[in-house]
Each structure stands twice: as C-alpha cells, then as structure tokens.
C-alpha cells in the first residue's frame, strides 16, 4: 500500500508541474484538475484534512473555469515570453 500511495503522490506532483507549463489555459485547467484529483487522493490516504480541503477547492475552481471556457467555446493562450521588438 505504501508504494502505491507514493506513486499517486509523485504522479500528482509531476502532473501539477506539467500543467503549469501548458500554453493554453484550457489544457492547463484539465491537467491541473487531474493533478488535484490525484493529490486529493494522496492526501486522503495520508489523512491531511487541510490539503484535502485545498485540493477540493482547486478541483471546484478548475471545474468552474472549464465550464465557462467550454460554454463560451473558446480558449485563451497564455502570454508568451518572447521579447518585444524595439520601436
């Protein structure tokens, strides 16, 4: 059981990092939702109520914004880090 618990925790952490690197907001939200679900499960296994509450909150936030984006039928691209041209 301990090995599976650790796998869930590491997978959730890795997915969280990958989600932050996404160029579109909708992809970030979907991956972050998956990460929050994994991390909520991990924290439930650990018995960490504050972290479970945090992940439930993040799940609700991600679901809300995904609902809004899907309803509007558009996704926004995250700002790029490309330098601006000199005027």
Phi and psi restraints in degrees (value plus and minus 20) as a CYANA .aco file:
   2 UNK   PHI     -82.4   -42.4
   2 UNK   PSI     -58.5   -18.5
   3 UNK   PHI     -84.2   -44.2
   3 UNK   PSI     -63.9   -23.9
   4 UNK   PHI     -84.8   -44.8
   4 UNK   PSI     -58.5   -18.5
   5 UNK   PHI     -82.0   -42.0
   5 UNK   PSI     -65.0   -25.0
   6 UNK   PHI     -85.6   -45.6
   6 UNK   PSI     -57.7   -17.7
   7 UNK   PHI     -82.1   -42.1
   7 UNK   PSI     -63.7   -23.7
   8 UNK   PHI     -82.0   -42.0
   8 UNK   PSI     -63.4   -23.4
   9 UNK   PHI     -83.9   -43.9
   9 UNK   PSI     -66.0   -26.0
  10 UNK   PHI     -88.2   -48.2
  10 UNK   PSI     -58.1   -18.1
  11 UNK   PHI     -84.6   -44.6
  11 UNK   PSI     -62.1   -22.1
  12 UNK   PHI     -83.1   -43.1
  12 UNK   PSI     -61.2   -21.2
  13 UNK   PHI     -85.7   -45.7
  13 UNK   PSI     -63.1   -23.1
  14 UNK   PHI     -84.3   -44.3
  14 UNK   PSI     -63.3   -23.3
  15 UNK   PHI     -84.9   -44.9
  15 UNK   PSI     -55.4   -15.4
  16 UNK   PHI     -81.6   -41.6
  16 UNK   PSI     -64.9   -24.9
  17 UNK   PHI     -83.5   -43.5
  17 UNK   PSI     -65.0   -25.0
  18 UNK   PHI     -82.0   -42.0
  18 UNK   PSI     -58.1   -18.1
  19 UNK   PHI     -82.3   -42.3
  19 UNK   PSI     -57.6   -17.6
  20 UNK   PHI     -88.7   -48.7
  20 UNK   PSI     -41.9    -1.9
  21 UNK   PHI    -108.0   -68.0
  21 UNK   PSI     -17.3    22.7
  22 UNK   PHI     -97.5   -57.5
  22 UNK   PSI     122.1   162.1
  23 UNK   PHI     -99.1   -59.1
  23 UNK   PSI     -40.2    -0.2
  24 UNK   PHI    -134.5   -94.5
  24 UNK   PSI     127.0   167.0
  25 UNK   PHI     -84.8   -44.8
  25 UNK   PSI     -60.2   -20.2
  26 UNK   PHI     -84.5   -44.5
  26 UNK   PSI     -61.6   -21.6
  27 UNK   PHI     -86.0   -46.0
  27 UNK   PSI     -59.9   -19.9
  28 UNK   PHI     -79.1   -39.1
  28 UNK   PSI     -65.5   -25.5
  29 UNK   PHI     -83.4   -43.4
  29 UNK   PSI     -64.0   -24.0
  30 UNK   PHI     -82.8   -42.8
  30 UNK   PSI     -67.5   -27.5
  31 UNK   PHI     -87.7   -47.7
  31 UNK   PSI     -58.0   -18.0
  32 UNK   PHI     -86.6   -46.6
  32 UNK   PSI     -55.1   -15.1
  33 UNK   PHI     -81.5   -41.5
  33 UNK   PSI     -65.9   -25.9
  34 UNK   PHI     -81.9   -41.9
  34 UNK   PSI     -62.4   -22.4
  35 UNK   PHI     -83.3   -43.3
  35 UNK   PSI     -62.7   -22.7
  36 UNK   PHI     -84.4   -44.4
  36 UNK   PSI     -57.2   -17.2
  37 UNK   PHI     -84.7   -44.7
  37 UNK   PSI     -65.4   -25.4
  38 UNK   PHI     -82.4   -42.4
  38 UNK   PSI     -65.3   -25.3
  39 UNK   PHI     -89.8   -49.8
  39 UNK   PSI     -49.7    -9.7
  40 UNK   PHI     -85.7   -45.7
  40 UNK   PSI     -64.2   -24.2
  41 UNK   PHI     -80.5   -40.5
  41 UNK   PSI     -62.7   -22.7
  42 UNK   PHI     -81.1   -41.1
  42 UNK   PSI     -66.1   -26.1
  43 UNK   PHI     -90.8   -50.8
  43 UNK   PSI     -49.0    -9.0
  44 UNK   PHI     -83.5   -43.5
  44 UNK   PSI     -63.8   -23.8
  45 UNK   PHI     -83.0   -43.0
  45 UNK   PSI     -53.5   -13.5
  46 UNK   PHI    -100.1   -60.1
  46 UNK   PSI     -40.4    -0.4
  47 UNK   PHI      59.6    99.6
  47 UNK   PSI      10.7    50.7
  48 UNK   PHI    -117.9   -77.9
  48 UNK   PSI      70.6   110.6
  49 UNK   PHI     -78.3   -38.3
  49 UNK   PSI     -62.6   -22.6
  50 UNK   PHI     -82.3   -42.3
  50 UNK   PSI     -57.9   -17.9
  51 UNK   PHI     -93.5   -53.5
  51 UNK   PSI     -53.1   -13.1
  52 UNK   PHI     -83.4   -43.4
  52 UNK   PSI     -65.3   -25.3
  53 UNK   PHI     -81.2   -41.2
  53 UNK   PSI     -62.2   -22.2
  54 UNK   PHI     -79.8   -39.8
  54 UNK   PSI     -67.4   -27.4
  55 UNK   PHI     -88.8   -48.8
  55 UNK   PSI     -54.1   -14.1
  56 UNK   PHI     -82.3   -42.3
  56 UNK   PSI     -62.2   -22.2
  57 UNK   PHI     -81.8   -41.8
  57 UNK   PSI     -64.8   -24.8
  58 UNK   PHI     -84.8   -44.8
  58 UNK   PSI     -57.7   -17.7
  59 UNK   PHI     -81.4   -41.4
  59 UNK   PSI     -65.8   -25.8
  60 UNK   PHI     -83.8   -43.8
  60 UNK   PSI     -61.8   -21.8
  61 UNK   PHI     -82.6   -42.6
  61 UNK   PSI     -67.8   -27.8
  62 UNK   PHI     -82.6   -42.6
  62 UNK   PSI     -62.1   -22.1
  63 UNK   PHI     -82.0   -42.0
  63 UNK   PSI     -62.3   -22.3
  64 UNK   PHI     -81.2   -41.2
  64 UNK   PSI     -70.3   -30.3
  65 UNK   PHI     -88.0   -48.0
  65 UNK   PSI     -52.6   -12.6
  66 UNK   PHI     -85.4   -45.4
  66 UNK   PSI     -61.4   -21.4
  67 UNK   PHI     -79.0   -39.0
  67 UNK   PSI     -66.6   -26.6
  68 UNK   PHI     -82.8   -42.8
  68 UNK   PSI     -66.3   -26.3
  69 UNK   PHI     -84.6   -44.6
  69 UNK   PSI     -61.5   -21.5
  70 UNK   PHI     -87.2   -47.2
  70 UNK   PSI     -59.9   -19.9
  71 UNK   PHI     -85.2   -45.2
  71 UNK   PSI     -58.6   -18.6
  72 UNK   PHI     -96.8   -56.8
  72 UNK   PSI     -40.3    -0.3
  73 UNK   PHI      54.2    94.2
  73 UNK   PSI       7.2    47.2
  74 UNK   PHI    -167.6  -127.6
  74 UNK   PSI     138.1   178.1
  75 UNK   PHI    -145.6  -105.6
  75 UNK   PSI     132.7   172.7
  76 UNK   PHI    -128.7   -88.7
  76 UNK   PSI     123.8   163.8
  77 UNK   PHI    -109.4   -69.4
  77 UNK   PSI     118.7   158.7
  78 UNK   PHI     -87.7   -47.7
  78 UNK   PSI     131.2   171.2
  79 UNK   PHI     -80.1   -40.1
  79 UNK   PSI     123.0   163.0
  80 UNK   PHI    -111.1   -71.1
  80 UNK   PSI     144.2   184.2
  81 UNK   PHI    -122.2   -82.2
  81 UNK   PSI       2.5    42.5
  82 UNK   PHI     -93.6   -53.6
  82 UNK   PSI     119.9   159.9
  83 UNK   PHI     -89.6   -49.6
  83 UNK   PSI     128.8   168.8
  84 UNK   PHI    -101.1   -61.1
  84 UNK   PSI     130.9   170.9
  85 UNK   PHI     -97.5   -57.5
  85 UNK   PSI     126.5   166.5
  86 UNK   PHI     -91.9   -51.9
  86 UNK   PSI     122.3   162.3
